[in-house]
Amino acid sequence: MPTEINSVLDLKLESLTINEIDAIEEITGQPLDALKKPGTKRGPMLRAMAYVVMKRKHPDFSVEDAGNLQLKFSTASTADPTEPSA
């Protein structure tokens, strides 16, 4: 993996383009919603997702490079008002 690339990926699913979703499904051979199905291997899907997102800024980024990233998942959920604040 090129040294100038941050090794933590902030993956926001809502930011994927149609072409990126198509690439993920092409790489994995399964639909994107397979990520939510119980018993489905997550690694190939996450690697493909990391690959397409990193290609945005780093055209030479490879699928193999994606395997070396740490993932930071972000969700678009709102805070639960019943939860105590920190």
N, C-alpha and C positions, 0 to 999 in steps of 0.2 A: 504494500500500500504506500502511495507517495507520502513523504513525511509532512507535507504542508496541510494534510487533511486532518481535521479534528476526528478523533476516534470514537466520539459519542454522537449518535444520530438521534435527533429529535424528530420522531416520526409522527406526522399529523395526517391521519388517513383522509380527512376531508380536503386536503390540499392536492390530492392526486389528480392528474389530468386523465382524460379518456385514453390517450396514447400510452400513458404510464400504466394504467389498469390493464390495457391490452397486452403490454409487454410483460407484466407480472403474470398474467394468465398464460401467456405463451411460454415463458420460462418454466413455470411450475406444471403446466398441463392441467390445471384445475381452476375453477372459478374463484374469484376473490372472496366470495362469501364462505368458501371452504374453511377459512381461518377461524370462523365461529363454530364450526361443527365439532362436537366432542370426538376425540380419538384421532383427529387429523394431525399429521405431523406439522409443526409450526415452522421448523427450521427452513425448509425450502421456500415457503411463502415469505418469511421475514427477510431472507437473503435477497430474494427478487425485489421486494419492496425497498430495501436499503439500496440496492443497485440502481433502481430507476430514480430515486430521490437524489442520490449522490451524483448521478450523471448530469444533473442540472448545472452544477458548478464545476465539475471535474470530468470533462469528456473522455479522458483516458481511464477512468475508474472502471474496474472489471467486476464481474460477478464474484470472482475469487476474493477480491479486496473486500467485498461486502461481508464476508465471513469473519473478518477481523474487527468489525465494529461492535461497540456496545450500543444497545438500544435504550432510548428514553422515550417512553410512550406518553403522549399527551392526549387528553380527551376533551371534548367540547362540552362536558357536563357542567351543570351549575352546582354550587355549593348547597348542601343539605342544611336548611335553616334550623333543623332540630339537633344538629351536631354541635357539641361545645367547641368554641373557638380556641385556637392554640395560644 
